[in-house]
Amino acid sequence: MTRILALLLLVSCPALAADAALPAGARLMTDVAFLAPGRTEKLDVYLPAPPPAGKLSPAVVWIHGGGWTGGTKVEARAKNICSALVSAGYVALNIDYKLGEGAWPTNLHDCKNAVRFLRTHAKEWQVDPDRIAVAGGSAGGHLALMVGYTSGLKELEPDAPYPGVSSAVRAVINMYGISDIFTRREIEPNGTVTDRVRPLGPVGVYGHADNKAAYRLASPVSHIGRKTPPTLILHGDKDTTVDLRQSTDLAALLAKAGVPHELVVVPGAGHTFDWATWSKKPLSRDVRAIALAFLEKHLAPAAK
């Protein structure tokens, strides 16, 4: 079976490579096309060693950050987290998506199409299509929330290239992402959060500043309801890019709606930490263990 799978991967993907950071038997496929012809954004596929006969692997789609205008799947954070996922037996997709001016809602469509792409390859990669989560950091955390919270919302579902394939996920991990575009606060260099709402900036990713309807539609808090998937929120208490209130307010709204969730504040951590370090220093909490425990709980196989 292992030999057959390896041959399939060599045929189906333009690049296949082993990674020294990956466990024995795991494989990394890079720069795989998943969007419409002509799109330059690609994704990487991390495959664990094949599960035992009759078993299927859970999967996670990772979305990088970069303020919706920059960033890339080759960031160190993405590699750290996807390597941790594949080491724990998860299939992980590490994606790029549309960036910059006018990216909305294509950026969200791209993220949802990554979930759909994963489902179309579920049999080939021995993935359980009912055990998929989405995760992201910063702008990617915001988009991960949007993927999870707007599944089935017609105005935010892509028409192509996977019509009829669900973009639903079982769980969401949001790492220091924006949950409400209207309430993001400015932060002083010393870390003091002000009462001033932070401007969205000169690049119109979500339209003009007076386009309140677009900002409301693009704010995850606008879509919280009883069907919202379980959510893990990770945020550092020294973050000077996205104020911690974005996460505490999100947790409060999830609690009010009765949505299973966890808010983990990491002492001493600023923005852009991965599951092990921030600013090249070990985190004060074992975020990797927290994230994997959350996934194990909410991506557990359905009882027979």
Buried (B, 14 or more C-beta within 10 A) or exposed (E): EEEEBBEEBEEBBEEBEEBEBBEEBBBBBBBBBBBEEEBEBBBBBBBBBBBEEEEBBBBBBBBBBBBBEEBEBEBEBBBBBBBBBBBBBBBBBBBBBBBEEEBBBBBBBBBBBBBBBBBEBBEEBBBBBBBBBBBBBBBBBBBBBBBBBBBEEEEBBBEEBBEEBBBBBBBBBBBBBBBBBEBBBBBEEEEEBEEEEBEBEEBBBBBEEEBEEBBBBBBBBBBBEEEBBBBBBBBBEBBBBBBBBBBBBBBBBBEEEEBBBBBBBBEBBBBBBBBBBBEEEEBEBEBBEBBBEBBEEBBEEEEE
